[in-house]
Amino acid sequence: MASEPLRVACIGMGWWSDVLADAIKRSGKLEIAACYTRSEQKRQAFAGKYGCMPAPSYDAILNDGSITAIVNTTPNNAHRETTLAAAQAGKHVFLDKPIATTIADARAITAACRDAKVVLALGYQRRKESHFRWVRRQIDDGVFGRLVNAEANISRDRLGQFDSGSWRYTAAGMPGGVMLQIGIHYTDVLEYLVGPIKAVQGTLAQLVLPGENPDVASLVMEHGNGARSTLNACYASASEYYLMNIYGKEASAYYDLHEGLRFLKRGEKRPHRVPCLDTDTIVEELEEFARAVRGADEPEMDGEKATASLAVLLAGITSAREGRRVEVAEVLAG
């Protein structure tokens, strides 16, 4: 007999909460039992849309024994308080990236969930995309030989969607601006494919969007295996675009949003297309979380890995501010 859906409560009613809630509905392996955010209007709207209970307070959710887990999309600087409360109540937590905005908070979140013996999973869905999974398999099989270089770009148009009241566009809520908000997706993919990042040199600029945060970021990264990679992230481009090229001694892979994945081995003249299925990566990560809660799996991105991921971005922010190369170990030690 199939197990009952995992009963979860969603907290933090922003646009990403709806993205996750839609994925929960597509999955059927989880069920939204309740929701909470401080705005009663947003709470009622979410409850009406997804057929769940609008809880009068976060405590009401934490004290509800029928709710097993929390899907947390609160602002970054609220992650520590909300996740520690969930852990203390024995609730498992699916937390959207980044884990926090400081290493101290990231470690506190990780420790609280570990000590309470609850699952902590972080939302890093980009690494689950089928083209990156294919490349990872080829790397594991030795097809690329030694990895030497990679280049990535993640760009979106936020000019017509800028919300001056959103925490996402404030230095407190999103330090480093575009670098932390979307750049983190592709620093994660670069680590997933090329290996752990050792040091970072970064620059930031604010060129188009109003407010107080950078809308353009560039990173040059040194991986532990000696390979180098670059990342450009932008919130002020005319259109959305993604690029991820991986170069090895024996083969190279080229992915972009419009052309898909192409692959070329040493000695070949032209790359050939690699057909990749469209997969529902957000459903995949939520179902992985549900299995982990039941002891049948482990989160691919847990608190420790998410803390290391955050450290890469904080190294880039420090580098941009101080004009120097910054080792990730320095950030983790601080």
Short mmCIF file of the C-alpha atoms (twelve columns), coordinates in Angstrom:
data_MODEL
# 
_entry.id   MODEL 
# 
loop_
_atom_site.group_PDB 
_atom_site.id 
_atom_site.type_symbol 
_atom_site.label_atom_id 
_atom_site.label_alt_id 
_atom_site.label_comp_id 
_atom_site.label_asym_id 
_atom_site.label_seq_id 
_atom_site.Cartn_x 
_atom_site.Cartn_y 
_atom_site.Cartn_z 
_atom_site.pdbx_PDB_model_num 
ATOM 1   C CA . MET A 1   0.000  0.000  0.000   1 
ATOM 2   C CA . ALA A 2   1.371  3.426  -0.894  1 
ATOM 3   C CA . SER A 3   2.339  5.606  2.056   1 
ATOM 4   C CA . GLU A 4   0.249  8.630  2.938   1 
ATOM 5   C CA . PRO A 5   1.499  12.002 1.653   1 
ATOM 6   C CA . LEU A 6   3.894  13.850 3.945   1 
ATOM 7   C CA . ARG A 7   1.907  16.561 5.713   1 
ATOM 8   C CA . VAL A 8   3.755  19.880 5.526   1 
ATOM 9   C CA . ALA A 9   3.134  23.502 6.406   1 
ATOM 10  C CA . CYS A 10  4.382  26.321 4.191   1 
ATOM 11  C CA . ILE A 11  5.737  29.450 5.863   1 
ATOM 12  C CA . GLY A 12  6.662  32.690 4.121   1 
ATOM 13  C CA . MET A 13  4.206  33.593 1.368   1 
ATOM 14  C CA . GLY A 14  6.282  35.061 -1.444  1 
ATOM 15  C CA . TRP A 15  6.369  34.138 -5.112  1 
ATOM 16  C CA . TRP A 16  8.684  31.175 -4.481  1 
ATOM 17  C CA . SER A 17  6.265  29.698 -1.943  1 
ATOM 18  C CA . ASP A 18  3.780  29.315 -4.794  1 
ATOM 19  C CA . VAL A 19  6.427  27.674 -6.995  1 
ATOM 20  C CA . LEU A 20  7.078  25.060 -4.306  1 
ATOM 21  C CA . ALA A 21  3.375  24.656 -3.538  1 
ATOM 22  C CA . ASP A 22  2.618  24.056 -7.221  1 
ATOM 23  C CA . ALA A 23  5.339  21.384 -7.237  1 
ATOM 24  C CA . ILE A 24  3.852  19.780 -4.135  1 
ATOM 25  C CA . LYS A 25  0.528  19.554 -5.945  1 
ATOM 26  C CA . ARG A 26  2.190  18.017 -9.014  1 
ATOM 27  C CA . SER A 27  3.951  15.459 -6.871  1 
ATOM 28  C CA . GLY A 28  1.202  14.030 -4.708  1 
ATOM 29  C CA . LYS A 29  3.881  12.707 -2.316  1 
ATOM 30  C CA . LEU A 30  3.433  15.703 -0.029  1 
ATOM 31  C CA . GLU A 31  0.324  17.495 1.191   1 
ATOM 32  C CA . ILE A 32  0.025  21.133 2.251   1 
ATOM 33  C CA . ALA A 33  -1.846 21.023 5.550   1 
ATOM 34  C CA . ALA A 34  -1.376 24.627 6.670   1 
ATOM 35  C CA . CYS A 35  0.342  27.903 5.905   1 
ATOM 36  C CA . TYR A 36  1.507  30.939 7.803   1 
ATOM 37  C CA . THR A 37  2.879  34.385 7.070   1 
ATOM 38  C CA . ARG A 38  2.455  37.588 9.042   1 
ATOM 39  C CA . SER A 39  0.255  39.166 6.361   1 
ATOM 40  C CA . GLU A 40  -3.279 37.886 6.845   1 
ATOM 41  C CA . GLN A 41  -4.149 38.831 3.259   1 
ATOM 42  C CA . LYS A 42  -1.301 36.746 1.825   1 
ATOM 43  C CA . ARG A 43  -2.081 33.910 4.231   1 
ATOM 44  C CA . GLN A 44  -5.711 33.752 3.242   1 
ATOM 45  C CA . ALA A 45  -4.902 33.986 -0.466  1 
ATOM 46  C CA . PHE A 46  -2.394 31.110 -0.253  1 
ATOM 47  C CA . ALA A 47  -4.803 28.991 1.794   1 
ATOM 48  C CA . GLY A 48  -7.577 29.559 -0.709  1 
ATOM 49  C CA . LYS A 49  -5.355 28.740 -3.673  1 
ATOM 50  C CA . TYR A 50  -3.924 25.521 -2.227  1 
ATOM 51  C CA . GLY A 51  -6.777 24.305 -0.044  1 
ATOM 52  C CA . CYS A 52  -4.957 24.378 3.276   1 
ATOM 53  C CA . MET A 53  -5.575 25.841 6.733   1 
ATOM 54  C CA . PRO A 54  -4.465 29.463 7.263   1 
ATOM 55  C CA . ALA A 55  -2.818 29.110 10.662  1 
ATOM 56  C CA . PRO A 56  -3.277 32.036 13.074  1 
ATOM 57  C CA . SER A 57  0.390  31.867 14.141  1 
ATOM 58  C CA . TYR A 58  3.621  29.983 13.513  1 
ATOM 59  C CA . ASP A 59  3.308  28.504 17.007  1 
ATOM 60  C CA . ALA A 60  -0.021 26.984 15.994  1 
ATOM 61  C CA . ILE A 61  1.771  25.091 13.227  1 
ATOM 62  C CA . LEU A 62  4.623  24.026 15.495  1 
ATOM 63  C CA . ASN A 63  2.164  22.712 18.077  1 
ATOM 64  C CA . ASP A 64  0.136  20.750 15.508  1 
ATOM 65  C CA . GLY A 65  1.148  17.112 15.858  1 
ATOM 66  C CA . SER A 66  -0.381 16.209 12.496  1 
ATOM 67  C CA . ILE A 67  2.164  18.351 10.650  1 
ATOM 68  C CA . THR A 68  5.465  16.563 10.079  1 
ATOM 69  C CA . ALA A 69  7.561  19.121 8.211   1 
ATOM 70  C CA . ILE A 70  8.000  22.783 7.348   1 
ATOM 71  C CA . VAL A 71  8.596  24.149 3.841   1 
ATOM 72  C CA . ASN A 72  10.390 27.387 4.651   1 
ATOM 73  C CA . THR A 73  10.547 30.262 2.153   1 
ATOM 74  C CA . THR A 74  10.866 33.068 4.682   1 
ATOM 75  C CA . PRO A 75  13.369 35.895 4.042   1 
ATOM 76  C CA . ASN A 76  16.997 34.835 4.349   1 
ATOM 77  C CA . ASN A 77  17.586 36.704 7.583   1 
ATOM 78  C CA . ALA A 78  14.619 34.898 9.179   1 
ATOM 79  C CA . HIS A 79  15.920 31.414 8.359   1 
ATOM 80  C CA . ARG A 80  17.703 30.947 11.683  1 
ATOM 81  C CA . GLU A 81  14.785 31.893 13.931  1 
ATOM 82  C CA . THR A 82  12.151 29.975 11.982  1 
ATOM 83  C CA . THR A 83  14.244 26.839 11.433  1 
ATOM 84  C CA . LEU A 84  15.471 26.625 15.033  1 
ATOM 85  C CA . ALA A 85  11.869 26.868 16.202  1 
ATOM 86  C CA . ALA A 86  10.879 24.072 13.829  1 
ATOM 87  C CA . ALA A 87  13.734 21.843 14.997  1 
ATOM 88  C CA . GLN A 88  12.835 22.418 18.639  1 
ATOM 89  C CA . ALA A 89  9.281  21.360 17.806  1 
ATOM 90  C CA . GLY A 90  10.538 18.181 16.106  1 
ATOM 91  C CA . LYS A 91  9.567  19.329 12.602  1 
ATOM 92  C CA . HIS A 92  11.708 18.431 9.588   1 
ATOM 93  C CA . VAL A 93  12.640 21.390 7.375   1 
ATOM 94  C CA . PHE A 94  12.907 21.971 3.649   1 
ATOM 95  C CA . LEU A 95  14.636 25.362 3.414   1 
ATOM 96  C CA . ASP A 96  15.135 27.362 0.261   1 
ATOM 97  C CA . LYS A 97  18.707 28.436 -0.503  1 
ATOM 98  C CA . PRO A 98  20.769 30.149 0.751   1 
ATOM 99  C CA . ILE A 99  20.771 28.503 4.153   1 
ATOM 100 C CA . ALA A 100 21.411 31.901 5.769   1 
ATOM 101 C CA . THR A 101 23.343 35.130 5.183   1 
ATOM 102 C CA . THR A 102 26.132 34.398 7.694   1 
ATOM 103 C CA . ILE A 103 28.228 31.330 8.461   1 
ATOM 104 C CA . ALA A 104 27.300 31.600 12.147  1 
ATOM 105 C CA . ASP A 105 23.602 31.364 11.332  1 
ATOM 106 C CA . ALA A 106 24.192 28.539 8.856   1 
ATOM 107 C CA . ARG A 107 26.057 26.536 11.477  1 
ATOM 108 C CA . ALA A 108 23.406 27.220 14.118  1 
ATOM 109 C CA . ILE A 109 20.683 25.973 11.766  1 
ATOM 110 C CA . THR A 110 22.663 22.860 10.887  1 
ATOM 111 C CA . ALA A 111 23.465 22.057 14.511  1 
ATOM 112 C CA . ALA A 112 19.897 22.592 15.706  1 
ATOM 113 C CA . CYS A 113 18.473 20.182 13.140  1 
ATOM 114 C CA . ARG A 114 21.207 17.630 13.795  1 
ATOM 115 C CA . ASP A 115 20.717 17.789 17.564  1 
ATOM 116 C CA . ALA A 116 16.934 17.501 17.200  1 
ATOM 117 C CA . LYS A 117 17.386 14.577 14.774  1 
ATOM 118 C CA . VAL A 118 15.228 16.229 12.130  1 
ATOM 119 C CA . VAL A 119 15.981 16.325 8.414   1 
ATOM 120 C CA . LEU A 120 17.290 19.582 6.961   1 
ATOM 121 C CA . ALA A 121 17.224 19.783 3.161   1 
ATOM 122 C CA . LEU A 122 18.154 22.803 1.058   1 
ATOM 123 C CA . GLY A 123 16.571 23.766 -2.240  1 
ATOM 124 C CA . TYR A 124 19.292 23.622 -4.910  1 
ATOM 125 C CA . GLN A 125 17.307 22.334 -7.870  1 
ATOM 126 C CA . ARG A 126 19.649 23.459 -10.678 1 
ATOM 127 C CA . ARG A 127 22.172 20.662 -10.076 1 
ATOM 128 C CA . LYS A 128 19.362 18.161 -10.698 1 
ATOM 129 C CA . GLU A 129 18.764 19.322 -14.284 1 
ATOM 130 C CA . SER A 130 19.181 16.403 -16.680 1 
ATOM 131 C CA . HIS A 131 21.936 18.010 -18.779 1 
ATOM 132 C CA . PHE A 132 24.099 18.524 -15.689 1 
ATOM 133 C CA . ARG A 133 23.402 14.989 -14.490 1 
ATOM 134 C CA . TRP A 134 24.550 13.702 -17.898 1 
ATOM 135 C CA . VAL A 135 27.771 15.709 -17.722 1 
ATOM 136 C CA . ARG A 136 28.416 14.482 -14.185 1 
ATOM 137 C CA . ARG A 137 28.102 10.863 -15.319 1 
ATOM 138 C CA . GLN A 138 30.627 11.435 -18.090 1 
ATOM 139 C CA . ILE A 139 33.036 13.060 -15.639 1 
ATOM 140 C CA . ASP A 140 32.629 10.134 -13.234 1 
ATOM 141 C CA . ASP A 141 33.322 7.697  -16.087 1 
ATOM 142 C CA . GLY A 142 36.576 9.492  -16.908 1 
ATOM 143 C CA . VAL A 143 35.435 10.709 -20.324 1 
ATOM 144 C CA . PHE A 144 36.550 14.308 -19.697 1 
ATOM 145 C CA . GLY A 145 39.976 13.416 -18.379 1 
ATOM 146 C CA . ARG A 146 41.403 16.123 -16.168 1 
ATOM 147 C CA . LEU A 147 39.018 19.055 -15.731 1 
ATOM 148 C CA . VAL A 148 40.772 22.309 -16.524 1 
ATOM 149 C CA . ASN A 149 38.247 25.121 -16.949 1 
ATOM 150 C CA . ALA A 150 34.578 26.114 -16.909 1 
ATOM 151 C CA . GLU A 151 32.502 29.192 -17.678 1 
ATOM 152 C CA . ALA A 152 28.975 30.014 -16.613 1 
ATOM 153 C CA . ASN A 153 26.397 32.766 -16.984 1 
ATOM 154 C CA . ILE A 154 23.058 33.130 -15.229 1 
ATOM 155 C CA . SER A 155 21.129 36.236 -16.294 1 
ATOM 156 C CA . ARG A 156 17.570 37.430 -15.818 1 
ATOM 157 C CA . ASP A 157 15.567 40.552 -16.600 1 
ATOM 158 C CA . ARG A 158 14.249 42.112 -13.401 1 
ATOM 159 C CA . LEU A 159 13.897 45.667 -14.690 1 
ATOM 160 C CA . GLY A 160 10.142 45.447 -15.085 1 
ATOM 161 C CA . GLN A 161 9.651  43.356 -11.952 1 
ATOM 162 C CA . PHE A 162 11.632 45.357 -9.418  1 
ATOM 163 C CA . ASP A 163 9.870  45.658 -6.064  1 
ATOM 164 C CA . SER A 164 11.472 48.249 -3.822  1 
ATOM 165 C CA . GLY A 165 9.654  46.779 -0.820  1 
ATOM 166 C CA . SER A 166 10.996 43.246 -1.282  1 
ATOM 167 C CA . TRP A 167 13.670 41.926 1.062   1 
ATOM 168 C CA . ARG A 168 15.302 40.350 -1.997  1 
ATOM 169 C CA . TYR A 169 16.555 43.795 -3.075  1 
ATOM 170 C CA . THR A 170 17.979 44.913 0.278   1 
ATOM 171 C CA . ALA A 171 21.532 44.546 1.561   1 
ATOM 172 C CA . ALA A 172 20.265 43.010 4.814   1 
ATOM 173 C CA . GLY A 173 18.024 40.448 3.159   1 
ATOM 174 C CA . MET A 174 20.260 39.624 0.182   1 
ATOM 175 C CA . PRO A 175 23.882 40.689 0.757   1 
ATOM 176 C CA . GLY A 176 25.766 40.735 -2.515  1 
ATOM 177 C CA . GLY A 177 22.537 41.179 -4.453  1 
ATOM 178 C CA . VAL A 178 22.426 39.137 -7.638  1 
ATOM 179 C CA . MET A 179 25.535 37.179 -6.621  1 
ATOM 180 C CA . LEU A 180 23.799 35.559 -3.658  1 
ATOM 181 C CA . GLN A 181 20.290 35.466 -5.072  1 
ATOM 182 C CA . ILE A 182 20.881 33.634 -8.352  1 
ATOM 183 C CA . GLY A 183 24.654 33.352 -8.730  1 
ATOM 184 C CA . ILE A 184 24.612 30.749 -5.971  1 
ATOM 185 C CA . HIS A 185 22.728 28.363 -8.272  1 
ATOM 186 C CA . TYR A 186 25.612 28.198 -10.711 1 
ATOM 187 C CA . THR A 187 28.438 28.283 -8.177  1 
ATOM 188 C CA . ASP A 188 26.712 25.173 -6.854  1 
ATOM 189 C CA . VAL A 189 26.574 23.563 -10.315 1 
ATOM 190 C CA . LEU A 190 30.248 24.436 -10.858 1 
ATOM 191 C CA . GLU A 191 31.144 22.721 -7.584  1 
ATOM 192 C CA . TYR A 192 28.916 19.764 -8.476  1 
ATOM 193 C CA . LEU A 193 30.641 19.304 -11.837 1 
ATOM 194 C CA . VAL A 194 34.194 20.614 -11.410 1 
ATOM 195 C CA . GLY A 195 34.752 20.102 -7.679  1 
ATOM 196 C CA . PRO A 196 34.979 22.140 -4.450  1 
ATOM 197 C CA . ILE A 197 35.935 25.795 -4.802  1 
ATOM 198 C CA . LYS A 198 39.060 26.840 -2.899  1 
ATOM 199 C CA . ALA A 199 39.322 30.578 -3.541  1 
ATOM 200 C CA . VAL A 200 37.392 33.405 -5.197  1 
ATOM 201 C CA . GLN A 201 38.037 36.772 -6.776  1 
ATOM 202 C CA . GLY A 202 34.902 38.818 -7.332  1 
ATOM 203 C CA . THR A 203 33.572 42.123 -8.596  1 
ATOM 204 C CA . LEU A 204 30.143 43.677 -8.163  1 
ATOM 205 C CA . ALA A 205 28.351 46.539 -9.937  1 
ATOM 206 C CA . GLN A 206 25.000 48.293 -9.829  1 
ATOM 207 C CA . LEU A 207 24.249 49.419 -13.362 1 
ATOM 208 C CA . VAL A 208 20.497 49.397 -14.039 1 
ATOM 209 C CA . LEU A 209 18.245 48.458 -11.135 1 
ATOM 210 C CA . PRO A 210 17.417 51.007 -8.435  1 
ATOM 211 C CA . GLY A 211 17.788 50.281 -4.745  1 
ATOM 212 C CA . GLU A 212 20.906 49.381 -2.794  1 
ATOM 213 C CA . ASN A 213 22.070 46.056 -4.249  1 
ATOM 214 C CA . PRO A 214 24.428 45.041 -7.076  1 
ATOM 215 C CA . ASP A 215 22.688 43.812 -10.234 1 
ATOM 216 C CA . VAL A 216 25.847 42.502 -11.962 1 
ATOM 217 C CA . ALA A 217 28.457 40.155 -10.495 1 
ATOM 218 C CA . SER A 218 31.538 38.374 -11.832 1 
ATOM 219 C CA . LEU A 219 33.568 35.668 -10.093 1 
ATOM 220 C CA . VAL A 220 36.830 33.932 -10.930 1 
ATOM 221 C CA . MET A 221 37.137 30.722 -8.913  1 
ATOM 222 C CA . GLU A 222 39.942 28.317 -8.123  1 
ATOM 223 C CA . HIS A 223 38.844 24.725 -7.599  1 
ATOM 224 C CA . GLY A 224 40.644 22.351 -5.300  1 
ATOM 225 C CA . ASN A 225 41.741 20.185 -8.238  1 
ATOM 226 C CA . GLY A 226 43.488 23.135 -9.884  1 
ATOM 227 C CA . ALA A 227 40.787 23.925 -12.442 1 
ATOM 228 C CA . ARG A 228 39.607 27.518 -12.904 1 
ATOM 229 C CA . SER A 229 36.069 28.696 -13.565 1 
ATOM 230 C CA . THR A 230 34.261 31.960 -14.169 1 
ATOM 231 C CA . LEU A 231 30.703 33.021 -13.399 1 
ATOM 232 C CA . ASN A 232 28.791 36.081 -14.557 1 
ATOM 233 C CA . ALA A 233 25.420 36.806 -12.957 1 
ATOM 234 C CA . CYS A 234 23.102 39.620 -13.985 1 
ATOM 235 C CA . TYR A 235 19.694 41.016 -13.059 1 
ATOM 236 C CA . ALA A 236 19.670 43.743 -15.682 1 
ATOM 237 C CA . SER A 237 19.909 41.934 -19.017 1 
ATOM 238 C CA . ALA A 238 17.321 42.219 -21.787 1 
ATOM 239 C CA . SER A 239 16.357 38.563 -21.433 1 
ATOM 240 C CA . GLU A 240 16.831 35.413 -19.411 1 
ATOM 241 C CA . TYR A 241 19.879 33.320 -20.273 1 
ATOM 242 C CA . TYR A 242 21.873 30.388 -18.866 1 
ATOM 243 C CA . LEU A 243 25.282 29.082 -19.943 1 
ATOM 244 C CA . MET A 244 27.492 26.329 -18.543 1 
ATOM 245 C CA . ASN A 245 30.562 25.144 -20.471 1 
ATOM 246 C CA . ILE A 246 32.848 22.500 -18.971 1 
ATOM 247 C CA . TYR A 247 36.319 21.907 -20.446 1 
ATOM 248 C CA . GLY A 248 38.394 18.795 -19.838 1 
ATOM 249 C CA . LYS A 249 41.668 17.531 -21.281 1 
ATOM 250 C CA . GLU A 250 39.807 14.882 -23.320 1 
ATOM 251 C CA . ALA A 251 36.319 16.340 -23.846 1 
ATOM 252 C CA . SER A 252 34.173 19.450 -23.476 1 
ATOM 253 C CA . ALA A 253 30.462 20.034 -22.863 1 
ATOM 254 C CA . TYR A 254 28.532 23.141 -23.879 1 
ATOM 255 C CA . TYR A 255 25.119 23.956 -22.415 1 
ATOM 256 C CA . ASP A 256 23.001 27.026 -23.000 1 
ATOM 257 C CA . LEU A 257 19.346 27.856 -22.566 1 
ATOM 258 C CA . HIS A 258 18.564 28.045 -26.281 1 
ATOM 259 C CA . GLU A 259 20.762 25.328 -27.798 1 
ATOM 260 C CA . GLY A 260 20.610 22.711 -25.048 1 
ATOM 261 C CA . LEU A 261 23.565 20.396 -24.403 1 
ATOM 262 C CA . ARG A 262 26.344 19.659 -26.899 1 
ATOM 263 C CA . PHE A 263 29.423 17.473 -26.438 1 
ATOM 264 C CA . LEU A 264 32.790 17.216 -28.170 1 
ATOM 265 C CA . LYS A 265 35.665 14.773 -27.669 1 
ATOM 266 C CA . ARG A 266 39.315 15.453 -28.401 1 
ATOM 267 C CA . GLY A 267 39.971 15.132 -32.149 1 
ATOM 268 C CA . GLU A 268 36.361 15.750 -33.204 1 
ATOM 269 C CA . LYS A 269 35.613 18.745 -35.430 1 
ATOM 270 C CA . ARG A 270 32.132 19.695 -34.252 1 
ATOM 271 C CA . PRO A 271 30.133 19.055 -31.101 1 
ATOM 272 C CA . HIS A 272 27.055 16.829 -31.300 1 
ATOM 273 C CA . ARG A 273 23.786 17.400 -29.547 1 
ATOM 274 C CA . VAL A 274 22.941 15.364 -26.465 1 
ATOM 275 C CA . PRO A 275 19.189 14.837 -26.071 1 
ATOM 276 C CA . CYS A 276 18.114 15.402 -22.469 1 
ATOM 277 C CA . LEU A 277 14.677 14.952 -20.999 1 
ATOM 278 C CA . ASP A 278 12.857 17.848 -19.385 1 
ATOM 279 C CA . THR A 279 12.677 16.864 -15.723 1 
ATOM 280 C CA . ASP A 280 10.724 18.387 -12.849 1 
ATOM 281 C CA . THR A 281 13.652 19.218 -10.626 1 
ATOM 282 C CA . ILE A 282 11.643 20.956 -7.908  1 
ATOM 283 C CA . VAL A 283 9.348  17.944 -7.566  1 
ATOM 284 C CA . GLU A 284 12.467 15.753 -7.430  1 
ATOM 285 C CA . GLU A 285 14.019 17.672 -4.548  1 
ATOM 286 C CA . LEU A 286 10.759 17.782 -2.581  1 
ATOM 287 C CA . GLU A 287 10.189 14.054 -3.039  1 
ATOM 288 C CA . GLU A 288 13.796 13.399 -2.017  1 
ATOM 289 C CA . PHE A 289 13.050 15.395 1.151   1 
ATOM 290 C CA . ALA A 290 9.905  13.342 1.806   1 
ATOM 291 C CA . ARG A 291 11.886 10.102 1.444   1 
ATOM 292 C CA . ALA A 292 14.567 11.429 3.778   1 
ATOM 293 C CA . VAL A 293 11.964 12.241 6.417   1 
ATOM 294 C CA . ARG A 294 10.857 8.606  6.232   1 
ATOM 295 C CA . GLY A 295 14.434 7.352  6.455   1 
ATOM 296 C CA . ALA A 296 14.564 6.084  2.875   1 
ATOM 297 C CA . ASP A 297 16.986 8.686  1.463   1 
ATOM 298 C CA . GLU A 298 19.313 11.539 2.387   1 
ATOM 299 C CA . PRO A 299 19.131 15.136 1.153   1 
ATOM 300 C CA . GLU A 300 21.607 15.828 -1.611  1 
ATOM 301 C CA . MET A 301 22.109 19.304 -0.135  1 
ATOM 302 C CA . ASP A 302 22.157 19.257 3.653   1 
ATOM 303 C CA . GLY A 303 23.166 21.901 6.173   1 
ATOM 304 C CA . GLU A 304 26.903 21.287 5.978   1 
ATOM 305 C CA . LYS A 305 26.999 21.359 2.175   1 
ATOM 306 C CA . ALA A 306 24.782 24.443 2.085   1 
ATOM 307 C CA . THR A 307 27.083 26.189 4.569   1 
ATOM 308 C CA . ALA A 308 30.063 25.472 2.300   1 
ATOM 309 C CA . SER A 309 28.050 26.781 -0.669  1 
ATOM 310 C CA . LEU A 310 27.247 29.993 1.221   1 
ATOM 311 C CA . ALA A 311 30.925 30.423 2.070   1 
ATOM 312 C CA . VAL A 312 31.823 30.558 -1.640  1 
ATOM 313 C CA . LEU A 313 29.438 33.466 -2.189  1 
ATOM 314 C CA . LEU A 314 30.551 35.276 0.959   1 
ATOM 315 C CA . ALA A 315 34.152 34.890 -0.229  1 
ATOM 316 C CA . GLY A 316 33.130 36.540 -3.504  1 
ATOM 317 C CA . ILE A 317 31.401 39.387 -1.674  1 
ATOM 318 C CA . THR A 318 34.434 39.939 0.561   1 
ATOM 319 C CA . SER A 319 36.729 39.865 -2.470  1 
ATOM 320 C CA . ALA A 320 34.636 42.476 -4.281  1 
ATOM 321 C CA . ARG A 321 34.563 44.712 -1.232  1 
ATOM 322 C CA . GLU A 322 38.264 44.423 -0.368  1 
ATOM 323 C CA . GLY A 323 39.770 43.950 -3.827  1 
ATOM 324 C CA . ARG A 324 41.667 40.758 -3.065  1 
ATOM 325 C CA . ARG A 325 41.627 37.006 -3.563  1 
ATOM 326 C CA . VAL A 326 39.719 35.327 -0.726  1 
ATOM 327 C CA . GLU A 327 40.032 31.691 0.283   1 
ATOM 328 C CA . VAL A 328 36.790 29.923 1.193   1 
ATOM 329 C CA . ALA A 329 38.543 28.449 4.254   1 
ATOM 330 C CA . GLU A 330 39.056 32.006 5.555   1 
ATOM 331 C CA . VAL A 331 35.316 32.635 5.432   1 
ATOM 332 C CA . LEU A 332 34.537 29.340 7.133   1 
ATOM 333 C CA . ALA A 333 37.122 30.053 9.840   1 
ATOM 334 C CA . GLY A 334 35.749 33.513 10.501  1 
# 
